[in-house]
């Protein structure tokens, strides 16, 4: 008798449990379909010949196929938005879940909805990465009326800190994509879509790049060029650094310059220029400082083990160094600046890099101060200087924004 009396209650409880399991499973499955369809659309966007109609058709096809597979015969509604300007694909799906006990037990009377947005990064090249994945604050920072212009390419900040990137106090950043793994603060200006947080971290694309080979000794020791002289320097090992000052004019001949155990400093209206040159910084206190009023015109090698590399830091250095561009006369910095441990500061009241066909920056940290305007051009076809593999015009990817 007790069993007979309890049976209806047990059946109701069992039916309720099965209804809730069905509801939760439907919620998860619908979200999976929305995510999959949005990613499929973003990947379609990567293709060179993709247009809005072809992307829309691809997303609709994926939705239909997946819904028929998981919810055969079930009616549903969909919204698909292909946002070409933002390189985004938005998918929204909704359907009614029916239970053995009706819909009253379910949230929203059984109406299940799933939204997903995926981003395509393929159409943009990579022109700057702040590499440090754990930096605590402002691994990328632009402030005080500075401007970073990276038309046709993307900027990434790998730090997962809530304040990994900041654009403040009148600063302006213009790029195809501003992607930060952590969070950001932006009371300056950014172009649409502005910073996107929660982006996947990028591996250092040059982490396997071999260091240049060089003679273990010194070709020059604490070389100081000054007093209005005109000089020609040759590749070699410059121990205890290299200083150029007092209106000196120096031409660097093609090749690799090893800056060892000291800084490379250009100051006091000195002028330096060089075609097909590379500078490798190794040892204690090896760093870079282009002081105010100096004039810099340098381009990276076309061939050899430093092809495409303008400034490269020894990744095994013990100390973290500051690399500083403080002059408005650094008009040409053609090539890749690779500082896997260093901090790059651009602090001037004028433009930097505007005459370069391209400039790529990979630094542990990147900071813009003063009223600097840093140009990261991406006109790769106009120069024989190669872009190292992994930066510049790289292959595309797609990921979920939310």
PyMOL commands that set and color helices and strands:
alter all, ss='L'
color gray80, all
select helices_A, chain A and resi 2-46+52-70+107-110+380-382
alter helices_A, ss='H'
color red, helices_A
select strands_A, chain A and resi 77-83+88-96+111-120+125-130+140-143+147-157+165-168+172-180+184-186+189-190+195-197+220-225+230-233+236-244+249-252+255-260+264-266+271-274+277-282+288-290+295-299+309-313+322-325+329-348+351-352+359-370+373-375+398-400
alter strands_A, ss='S'
color yellow, strands_A
deselect
rebuild
show_as cartoon
